[in-house]
């Protein structure tokens, strides 16, 4: 039977079981991307550059080598006149994450710096955004395809940077909310962990008629013209001044009371997140039994 003209297509529903399958595929794809980057890097030895133009060409080559894994990249010139490149990626190797049960992926950062007439310098460290299996499943359910999932994880990796982690420790946060492109990452914050663990991903409408002022104010700061990209220096070079990140941190501080209280199901967004996580765990346990 022919479809009626003008009739809207029903929304695609991604079940929990389907979401788990998508996460397995996503994590498997990340392993393949990591292998591809290793192959590319072996073919391109690191080298310095005699001029600034040559330095930028070196960094362009490095950026292309890392492209399969890149969540976000940033190129500029340092205050002392060196060309530099920052790359944020996702680490999914279980050997890398074995000390953190429940964490399925974690951001990590690579930095390259080339001074004309000098050698090339590089540094790397583990990032401050960690995603649980449940969080990745919810991202898959909210997104339209795997590519949109990488966008969401990239945004979270930029905002959940070392400065936000430091603020959460200093202000005694017990929970953390990080805005994504189409939803909100929510996590239970523990100061002894070296990252912001994001336990689930909620739709923007998850709070119902009750508004979350923190998210409203962050949206005004970050999503007008995709200003969140201005936070990338705060991720790669946290010791340097970043005006937008200063504003973001002041917004989090303003809502310290919300973020510093224990989770109260039904009282805030994280209560909804915990309830979703417990329901998913119960269903999974029933399937295994």
C-alpha positions in Angstrom: 0.0 0.0 0.0 1.3 3.4 -0.9 2.1 5.8 1.9 0.0 8.8 2.3 1.6 12.0 1.3 2.7 14.4 4.1 2.5 11.7 6.8 5.4 11.9 9.2 7.7 8.9 9.5 7.4 7.3 13.0 10.5 7.9 15.1 13.1 5.2 15.2 13.2 3.4 18.5 16.5 2.0 19.6 15.9 -0.7 22.2 18.3 -1.4 25.1 19.4 -4.6 23.4 20.1 -2.8 20.1 22.0 -0.1 22.0 24.3 -2.7 23.6 25.0 -4.1 20.1 25.8 -0.6 18.8 28.2 0.0 21.7 30.0 -3.3 20.9 30.3 -2.2 17.3 31.4 1.3 18.3 34.1 0.0 20.6 35.3 -2.5 18.0 35.5 0.3 15.4 37.6 2.3 17.9 40.1 -0.5 18.1 40.4 -0.6 14.3 40.9 3.1 14.2 43.7 2.9 16.8 45.4 0.2 14.7 45.1 2.4 11.6 46.7 5.4 13.4 49.6 3.2 14.5 50.2 2.1 10.9 50.1 5.7 9.7 52.4 6.9 12.5 55.0 4.2 11.7 55.1 5.4 8.1 55.7 9.1 9.1 58.7 9.6 11.4 58.6 12.6 13.7 60.8 15.5 12.5 61.5 19.1 13.1 61.1 22.0 10.6 63.4 24.8 9.5 60.6 27.5 9.2 57.1 28.3 10.5 55.6 27.3 7.2 57.3 24.0 7.3 56.3 23.5 11.0 52.6 23.9 10.1 53.0 21.4 7.3 54.5 18.9 9.8 51.5 19.4 12.1 49.1 19.1 9.2 50.6 15.7 8.4 50.3 14.7 12.1 46.6 15.8 12.1 45.9 13.7 9.1 47.6 10.7 10.7 45.4 11.0 13.8 42.2 11.7 11.9 40.6 8.3 12.2 40.6 8.6 16.0 40.2 12.3 16.5 37.3 13.7 18.6 38.6 17.2 18.5 41.8 19.0 17.3 43.2 22.4 17.8 46.1 24.2 16.0 47.6 27.6 16.9 50.9 29.4 17.7 52.2 29.4 21.2 53.0 32.7 23.0 56.7 32.1 22.3 56.2 31.6 18.6 56.1 27.8 18.2 53.5 26.0 16.1 51.4 23.5 18.2 48.7 20.9 17.7 46.4 19.4 20.3 44.4 16.2 19.6 41.7 14.6 21.8 40.9 11.0 21.2 39.1 8.1 22.8 40.8 5.2 24.5 38.8 1.9 24.7 41.5 -0.7 25.3 40.6 -2.7 28.3 44.2 -2.9 29.5 44.2 0.9 29.7 40.9 0.9 31.7 41.3 -2.1 33.9 41.8 -0.1 37.1 38.4 1.6 36.6 35.6 -1.0 36.7 32.5 0.1 34.7 34.4 2.6 32.5 34.2 1.6 28.9 36.0 4.5 27.3 38.1 7.5 28.4 39.4 10.5 26.6 43.1 11.1 26.1 45.1 14.0 24.7 48.2 14.3 22.5 50.1 17.6 22.0 52.8 18.4 19.5 55.0 21.5 19.4 57.4 22.5 16.6 59.8 25.4 17.0 61.3 26.5 13.7 64.9 25.3 13.5 64.4 23.0 16.4 63.1 19.5 17.0 59.5 18.4 17.4 58.2 17.9 21.0 55.3 15.7 22.0 53.4 15.0 25.2 50.4 12.8 26.1 48.1 12.3 29.1 44.9 10.7 29.9 41.9 12.9 29.7 39.3 13.9 32.2 36.1 12.5 30.6 35.3 8.8 31.4 32.2 7.1 30.0 30.5 4.1 31.5 28.9 1.3 29.4 25.5 2.6 30.3 26.4 6.1 29.3 27.5 4.9 25.8 24.3 2.9 25.4 22.2 6.0 26.2 24.3 8.0 23.7 23.5 5.4 21.0 19.8 5.6 21.8 19.7 9.4 21.6 21.8 9.8 18.5 20.9 9.1 14.9 24.1 7.2 13.9 27.5 6.3 15.2 29.0 9.5 13.8 26.7 11.6 16.0 27.9 9.5 19.0 31.5 10.6 18.3 30.3 14.2 18.2 28.7 13.9 21.6 31.7 12.3 23.2 33.9 14.9 21.6 31.9 17.8 23.1 32.0 16.1 26.6 35.7 15.5 26.3 36.3 19.3 25.6 34.1 20.5 28.4 35.1 17.9 31.0 38.7 19.2 31.1 41.3 19.5 33.9 40.0 22.9 35.0 36.4 21.5 35.6 37.9 18.5 37.3 39.9 20.7 39.6 36.8 22.8 40.4 34.7 19.8 41.2 37.3 18.7 43.8 37.8 22.1 45.3 34.1 22.7 45.7 33.1 19.3 47.0 30.9 18.3 44.1 29.1 15.0 44.5 27.6 15.0 41.0 28.5 16.5 37.7 26.4 17.6 34.7 28.1 18.2 31.3 26.1 19.5 28.3 26.3 17.6 25.0 24.9 18.6 21.7 21.5 16.9 22.0 21.4 15.9 25.7 23.2 16.1 29.1 25.9 13.8 30.4 25.4 13.1 34.1 27.8 11.5 36.5 28.4 10.6 40.1 31.6 12.6 41.1 34.2 11.0 43.4 37.2 13.2 44.1 39.6 10.2 44.4 39.0 9.4 40.7 41.3 11.1 38.2 38.5 12.0 35.9 34.8 13.0 35.7 32.9 9.8 35.3 29.8 10.2 33.2 27.3 7.5 34.0 24.5 8.3 31.7 23.2 10.6 28.9 19.8 12.2 29.3 17.6 13.9 26.8 17.3 17.7 27.2 13.6 17.1 28.1 14.4 14.6 30.9 13.6 17.1 33.7 10.0 17.6 32.4 8.5 20.8 33.5 11.2 21.5 36.0 14.0 23.5 34.5 17.7 23.0 35.3 19.1 26.6 35.5 22.7 25.3 35.3 22.0 23.7 31.9 20.0 26.8 30.7 22.9 29.1 31.6 25.6 26.8 30.1 23.5 26.5 26.9 23.5 30.3 26.6 27.3 30.4 27.0 28.3 27.4 24.8 25.7 26.8 22.0 25.4 30.3 20.5 27.4 29.9 17.3 28.9 26.7 18.7 31.1 28.7 21.1 32.1 25.5 22.9 35.0 25.2 20.4 36.6 28.2 22.2 37.1 25.8 25.2 39.6 23.7 23.3 42.7 25.6 24.6 41.4 25.0 28.1 41.6 21.3 27.4 45.0 21.2 25.7 46.7 24.1 27.6 44.8 24.5 30.9 47.5 26.8 32.4 46.8 29.5 29.9 44.0 32.0 30.3 40.7 31.1 28.6 37.9 33.7 29.1 35.0 31.4 28.1 36.2 28.6 30.4 36.3 31.2 33.2 32.7 32.0 32.5 31.8 28.3 32.4 33.4 27.7 35.8 31.7 30.6 37.3 28.4 29.2 36.2 29.2 25.8 37.8 30.2 27.6 41.0 26.9 29.5 41.0 25.1 26.2 41.1 27.4 24.6 43.7 24.5 23.8 46.0 22.9 21.6 43.3 26.2 19.8 42.5 27.3 19.4 46.1 24.3 17.6 47.4 23.8 13.8 47.5 21.7 12.2 44.9 18.0 12.4 45.7 16.0 10.3 43.2 13.1 12.4 41.9 14.7 15.7 43.1 17.2 16.4 40.3 18.3 15.2 37.0 20.8 12.8 38.5 18.0 11.1 40.4 16.5 10.2 37.1 19.8 9.1 35.8 20.4 6.7 38.7 16.9 5.3 38.3 17.6 4.6 34.6 20.9 2.9 35.4 19.4 0.7 38.1 16.5 -0.3 35.8 19.0 -1.2 33.1 21.1 -3.2 35.5 18.1 -5.1 36.8 17.0 -6.0 33.3 20.5 -7.1 32.3 20.7 -9.3 35.4 17.3 -10.9 34.6 18.6 -11.7 31.0 21.7 -13.3 32.4 19.7 -15.4 34.9 
